[in-house]
């Protein structure tokens, strides 16, 4: 499987990067764990881009960029109630997005605005 996974990751690159969304698709298509895709990307020294939560972006929202942005109170409450040791895990961020029918990026922006660290990347990029 490793060779097939490596070939798929390599063929999926755009400008030398693998987007988070495409990495999820590769995992789904090849029926492998998302973290395996992240491991292969690391092995091949491929950079992940366009994180669905807004991290690893060329135009990443920073705390200052979010100063005037209104964040829905229901979203903030859901994030606050989902914190694990003061952090929001990537899988929980996706679960919140699905539950509230918002984009994962909106959850990531809300976490960033509240200065909440996201942990446990599903691709294994950060603990």
C-alpha positions as CSV (number, residue, x, y, z in Angstrom):
1,X,0.0,0.0,0.0
2,X,2.9,2.4,0.8
3,X,3.9,2.6,-2.9
4,X,0.3,3.2,-4.0
5,X,-0.2,5.8,-1.3
6,X,3.1,7.6,-2.2
7,X,2.1,7.6,-5.8
8,X,-1.3,9.0,-5.0
9,X,0.1,11.7,-2.7
10,X,2.7,12.7,-5.4
11,X,0.1,12.8,-8.2
12,X,-2.2,15.0,-6.0
13,X,0.3,17.8,-5.4
14,X,-0.5,21.3,-6.6
15,X,2.4,23.7,-6.7
16,X,4.4,21.1,-4.6
17,X,1.8,21.1,-1.8
18,X,-0.9,18.7,-0.7
19,X,-4.1,20.4,0.5
20,X,-5.7,19.1,3.6
21,X,-9.0,18.5,1.8
22,X,-7.2,16.4,-0.9
23,X,-5.3,14.5,1.8
24,X,-8.7,13.6,3.4
25,X,-9.9,12.4,-0.1
26,X,-6.8,10.3,-0.7
27,X,-7.3,8.6,2.7
28,X,-11.0,7.9,1.8
29,X,-10.2,6.7,-1.7
30,X,-7.4,4.4,-0.6
31,X,-9.2,3.4,2.6
32,X,-6.3,4.3,4.8
33,X,-6.2,6.3,8.0
34,X,-5.7,10.1,7.5
35,X,-2.6,10.0,9.7
36,X,-1.0,7.6,7.2
37,X,-1.4,10.1,4.5
38,X,0.2,12.7,6.7
39,X,3.1,10.3,7.5
40,X,3.7,9.7,3.8
41,X,3.6,13.4,3.1
42,X,6.2,13.9,5.8
43,X,8.3,11.1,4.4
44,X,8.2,12.6,1.0
45,X,8.8,16.1,2.5
46,X,5.6,17.4,1.1
47,X,4.1,20.4,2.7
48,X,0.4,20.4,3.6
49,X,-1.5,23.5,2.6
50,X,-5.0,24.9,2.9
51,X,-5.9,23.4,6.2
52,X,-9.7,23.2,6.4
53,X,-9.6,24.9,9.8
54,X,-7.6,27.8,8.5
55,X,-4.1,26.8,9.5
56,X,-1.2,26.4,7.1
57,X,-2.7,29.0,4.8
58,X,-0.9,31.5,2.6
59,X,-3.5,34.0,3.8
60,X,-4.2,32.6,7.3
61,X,-6.5,34.5,9.5
62,X,-4.6,35.9,12.5
63,X,-6.1,37.1,15.7
64,X,-5.8,40.7,14.5
65,X,-7.6,39.8,11.3
66,X,-10.5,38.5,13.3
67,X,-10.9,41.5,15.6
68,X,-14.0,42.9,13.8
69,X,-15.4,39.5,12.8
70,X,-18.6,38.5,14.6
71,X,-18.6,35.0,15.8
72,X,-21.9,33.3,16.5
73,X,-22.5,32.8,20.3
74,X,-23.8,29.3,19.7
75,X,-20.5,28.4,17.9
76,X,-18.5,29.9,20.7
77,X,-20.5,28.0,23.4
78,X,-20.1,24.7,21.5
79,X,-16.4,25.2,21.2
80,X,-16.1,26.1,24.9
81,X,-18.0,23.0,26.0
82,X,-15.9,20.8,23.8
83,X,-12.4,21.8,25.1
84,X,-10.1,19.1,26.3
85,X,-7.5,20.5,28.7
86,X,-8.2,24.0,27.4
87,X,-7.6,22.9,23.7
88,X,-9.9,22.0,20.8
89,X,-9.0,18.9,19.0
90,X,-9.2,18.8,15.2
91,X,-11.7,15.9,15.1
92,X,-14.0,17.8,17.5
93,X,-13.7,20.9,15.4
94,X,-15.0,19.0,12.4
95,X,-17.7,17.5,14.6
96,X,-18.8,20.9,15.7
97,X,-18.8,22.1,12.1
98,X,-21.1,19.3,11.1
99,X,-23.4,19.7,14.0
100,X,-23.8,23.4,13.5
101,X,-23.7,23.2,9.7
102,X,-20.8,25.7,9.4
103,X,-17.5,25.3,7.6
104,X,-14.5,23.9,9.5
105,X,-12.8,27.2,8.7
106,X,-15.5,29.0,10.7
107,X,-14.8,26.8,13.7
108,X,-11.0,27.4,13.2
109,X,-11.5,31.2,13.0
110,X,-13.6,31.2,16.1
111,X,-11.0,29.2,18.0
112,X,-8.3,31.5,16.7
113,X,-10.2,34.6,17.8
114,X,-10.6,33.1,21.3
115,X,-6.9,32.2,21.2
116,X,-7.8,28.5,21.7
117,X,-5.1,26.1,20.4
118,X,-6.2,23.3,18.1
119,X,-4.5,20.0,18.8
120,X,-4.6,16.4,17.4
121,X,-4.4,17.2,13.7
122,X,-6.2,14.3,11.8
123,X,-3.2,14.2,9.5
124,X,-0.8,13.9,12.4
125,X,0.9,17.3,11.6
126,X,0.6,18.6,15.2
127,X,-0.1,16.8,18.4
